[in-house]
């Protein structure tokens, strides 16, 4: 395999990763806008209309679930996840890198291990419907697949990156 072939694979992988991140961003933004619109409609109708739609609470709740599910991986990627700094500050740069590698790998593996249970939950949800919208709950439960898949993807991606950085620093 030639170096140019390797670069094509790397470029293709980067485009796929950018596409996944772009889709997650669009879903997050769309959910946020939908929450704002549903809450605005609820408040507007409560004060200015004779009746209020009952479905706005469900829409805002389900959009919030999907907002969190689609944004969790992006937050992990950007380092925006809240973490406890109990001992990491005492570690040197190499120790902190090893800690990030271990935590990323554990998070990714735990997410993947939990992800395998989502189809069974979605199967249960196919027999249930939401109260106001009458929507099959399997679509709501699918948010778990998005959340765990996104978190596993970004955590394992970071673990690989940290591993490569550690190996590269050892080879210098």
Phi and psi in degrees as a GROMACS rama.xvg file:
@    title "Ramachandran Plot"
@    xaxis  label "Phi"
@    yaxis  label "Psi"
@TYPE xy
-84.6822  162.106  UNK-2
-62.2969  -37.066  UNK-3
-63.5804  -34.0424  UNK-4
-66.1012  -41.0576  UNK-5
-60.9994  -42.362  UNK-6
-64.4286  -34.6101  UNK-7
-64.5477  -41.4182  UNK-8
-64.9629  -42.3524  UNK-9
-64.1502  -43.8553  UNK-10
-63.9581  -40.7298  UNK-11
-64.0797  -42.6081  UNK-12
-63.3506  -41.1546  UNK-13
-63.1785  -39.8266  UNK-14
-64.9096  -40.5824  UNK-15
-64.6167  -44.4903  UNK-16
-62.1231  -40.7791  UNK-17
-65.9403  -37.6531  UNK-18
-64.1363  -45.3289  UNK-19
-60.4062  -47.5257  UNK-20
-62.2564  -39.3711  UNK-21
-63.5469  -42.4045  UNK-22
-63.4056  -43.9123  UNK-23
-62.1001  -38.8728  UNK-24
-64.4067  -44.8555  UNK-25
-62.8697  -43.6527  UNK-26
-63.0637  -42.4621  UNK-27
-61.0567  -46.9301  UNK-28
-65.5742  -42.985  UNK-29
-62.3554  -40.4172  UNK-30
-65.839  -40.4868  UNK-31
-63.1265  -43.8381  UNK-32
-64.6812  -40.4705  UNK-33
-65.3848  -38.393  UNK-34
-61.8066  -47.9004  UNK-35
-60.5779  -42.6048  UNK-36
-65.7919  -42.195  UNK-37
-66.0605  -42.3257  UNK-38
-67.6214  -41.0765  UNK-39
-60.7109  -45.4991  UNK-40
-61.2662  -41.4979  UNK-41
-61.818  -48.2474  UNK-42
-66.074  -44.8379  UNK-43
-59.3878  -47.4637  UNK-44
-70.2904  -31.1959  UNK-45
-65.3752  -36.578  UNK-46
-98.9881  -24.7512  UNK-47
-120.003  -9.88808  UNK-48
-117.894  158.044  UNK-49
-70.1258  -28.4531  UNK-50
-132.099  158.218  UNK-51
-115.501  140.199  UNK-52
-70.3486  138.24  UNK-53
-82.8782  -17.476  UNK-54
-80.9988  -13.6315  UNK-55
-65.3618  -33.9135  UNK-56
-65.5798  -43.1282  UNK-57
-65.4275  -43.1045  UNK-58
-60.4892  -45.9093  UNK-59
-66.1207  -37.217  UNK-60
-65.9897  -46.4997  UNK-61
-69.1534  -36.5268  UNK-62
-66.3299  -35.8264  UNK-63
-64.8845  -40.8726  UNK-64
-60.636  -45.8639  UNK-65
-70.7069  -30.9841  UNK-66
-61.4638  -48.2046  UNK-67
-64.3239  -43.8379  UNK-68
-61.7947  -40.85  UNK-69
-82.0436  -22.7341  UNK-70
-93.4519  -15.2665  UNK-71
-62.9591  -42.4711  UNK-72
-66.3859  -39.9385  UNK-73
-65.1962  -38.755  UNK-74
-65.8404  -39.076  UNK-75
-63.2392  -46.0088  UNK-76
-58.1369  -41.1978  UNK-77
-86.8179  -2.63505  UNK-78
76.1318  25.2156  UNK-79
-94.12  5.93106  UNK-80
-77.805  134.983  UNK-81
-70.3985  134.809  UNK-82
-138.475  155.873  UNK-83
-87.0133  129.898  UNK-84
-103.779  75.5019  UNK-85
-83.9726  -40.2993  UNK-86
-138.717  -11.7875  UNK-87
-60.2635  -34.473  UNK-88
-67.3099  -18.6863  UNK-89
-83.0108  -15.8118  UNK-90
-82.0101  151.881  UNK-91
-76.0011  179.788  UNK-92
-57.4288  -41.2422  UNK-93
-67.6818  -41.8243  UNK-94
-63.3064  -38.8245  UNK-95
-65.9069  -38.9882  UNK-96
-64.6939  -41.4955  UNK-97
-64.5115  -40.9182  UNK-98
-61.6146  -45.1628  UNK-99
-61.9977  -39.7595  UNK-100
-62.3843  -48.2151  UNK-101
-64.9882  -46.1132  UNK-102
-65.498  -39.1919  UNK-103
-65.441  -44.9167  UNK-104
-63.9663  -44.0143  UNK-105
-63.2226  -42.8769  UNK-106
-63.064  -44.3046  UNK-107
-63.6191  -44.2628  UNK-108
-66.9861  -42.3491  UNK-109
-63.8062  -38.8305  UNK-110
-64.7084  -43.5034  UNK-111
-64.1428  -40.3182  UNK-112
-63.6706  -36.6861  UNK-113
-77.9234  -30.955  UNK-114
-58.8601  -31.5434  UNK-115
-68.5756  -16.3535  UNK-116
-86.7326  -12.4973  UNK-117
-64.2927  -41.3613  UNK-118
-57.1845  -37.1798  UNK-119
-65.5211  -39.9013  UNK-120
-66.0638  -40.0297  UNK-121
-65.2483  -33.8783  UNK-122
-63.7023  -42.1844  UNK-123
-63.1306  -41.9339  UNK-124
-66.4909  -17.488  UNK-125
-71.2182  -16.3714  UNK-126
-95.7775  -3.97306  UNK-127
-111.977  151.857  UNK-128
-130.339  148.229  UNK-129
-71.4182  153.113  UNK-130
-66.8355  -51.5373  UNK-131
-87.1412  -40.3873  UNK-132
-88.3502  -23.073  UNK-133
70.0422  20.2359  UNK-134
-82.2401  138.92  UNK-135
-59.8679  133.192  UNK-136
-70.3886  -12.6122  UNK-137
-61.1559  -28.4579  UNK-138
-71.4636  -32.2026  UNK-139
-72.4282  -43.2879  UNK-140
-67.0269  -22.8689  UNK-141
-61.3786  -22.6045  UNK-142
-59.6055  -30.8414  UNK-143
-63.7105  -37.9203  UNK-144
-63.7818  -43.2432  UNK-145
-63.6582  -46.8733  UNK-146
-61.7241  -54.1931  UNK-147
-68.27  -37.3441  UNK-148
-66.29  -43.9337  UNK-149
-65.7983  -43.536  UNK-150
-65.5333  -44.3257  UNK-151
-61.8486  -44.9494  UNK-152
-58.9014  -51.016  UNK-153
-73.4672  -34.3959  UNK-154
-69.0988  -44.2021  UNK-155
-68.7961  -34.1399  UNK-156
-60.6634  -43.5498  UNK-157
-68.2292  -37.9157  UNK-158
-61.5066  -43.6601  UNK-159
-63.1032  -43.9823  UNK-160
-60.7833  -45.3273  UNK-161
-64.2774  -39.629  UNK-162
-62.2754  -44.655  UNK-163
-63.0258  -40.9332  UNK-164
-64.262  -40.1252  UNK-165
-64.8089  -44.6469  UNK-166
-64.4113  -39.1719  UNK-167
-65.1879  -38.8298  UNK-168
-69.8058  -30.1413  UNK-169
-71.3167  -32.2844  UNK-170
-79.2735  -8.51223  UNK-171
